[in-house]
Amino acid sequence: MEHIGAYEAKTHLPKLLANVLNGKQMIITKHGNPVAILSPFADKKKYASDTTIMKLKEFRKNKRLNGLNLKSMIQEGRD
């Protein structure tokens, strides 16, 4: 795995990200000491917004406030 200094990483970030998109991994160092690993994101599906929205809609199904007034609950929390 390639080592790259933090200053160089900051200066050339777009180029580094392009390399990461192609599967390359790098260790970012500060004063010669490893501080981070720059690598491709492994679980894109876990953070997909459309999946998250679908899960939230599924969670909301058949859930009711049973007479509670959301507006008054918010106001109560502010007092």
C-alpha positions in Angstrom: 0.0 0.0 0.0 1.3 3.4 -1.0 2.1 6.0 1.7 1.3 9.7 1.1 1.9 12.7 3.4 -1.1 14.6 4.7 0.0 17.8 2.9 0.4 16.1 -0.4 -3.0 14.3 0.1 -4.7 17.6 0.7 -3.1 19.2 -2.3 -3.9 16.3 -4.7 -7.2 15.0 -3.2 -9.1 14.9 -6.6 -6.4 12.8 -8.1 -6.3 10.5 -5.1 -10.0 10.1 -5.1 -9.9 9.1 -8.8 -7.3 6.4 -7.8 -9.5 5.2 -5.0 -12.4 4.8 -7.4 -10.2 2.5 -9.4 -9.7 0.3 -6.3 -6.4 1.7 -5.0 -5.7 2.1 -1.3 -3.3 4.6 0.4 -2.0 5.2 3.9 -2.0 8.9 4.8 0.9 9.9 7.1 1.7 12.9 9.2 5.3 13.4 10.0 5.9 9.9 8.8 3.4 8.3 11.1 0.3 6.6 9.6 -2.9 8.3 10.6 -5.5 7.2 8.1 -6.3 4.8 5.3 -7.9 6.1 2.1 -9.7 3.2 0.5 -12.8 2.5 -1.7 -16.1 2.6 0.2 -17.2 -1.0 0.7 -20.9 -0.8 1.6 -22.6 1.7 -0.7 -26.0 0.0 -0.5 -26.1 0.4 3.3 -26.1 4.2 2.9 -28.2 4.5 -0.2 -30.8 7.3 0.4 -33.6 5.6 -1.6 -33.2 2.4 0.6 -33.3 4.5 3.8 -36.4 6.4 2.7 -38.1 3.1 1.8 -37.2 1.7 5.3 -38.6 4.8 7.0 -41.9 4.6 5.1 -42.2 0.9 6.0 -41.5 1.8 9.7 -44.2 4.5 9.7 -46.9 2.1 8.4 -49.7 1.5 10.9 -48.2 3.8 13.5 -50.6 6.4 14.9 -50.5 9.1 17.6 -53.8 7.8 19.0 -55.2 11.3 19.8 -51.9 12.9 20.8 -51.2 16.3 19.2 -47.7 16.4 17.7 -47.7 20.2 17.7 -48.5 20.4 21.4 -45.9 17.7 22.2 -43.2 19.8 20.5 -44.3 22.9 22.4 -44.3 21.0 25.6 -40.7 19.9 25.0 -39.7 23.5 24.5 -41.1 24.8 27.8 
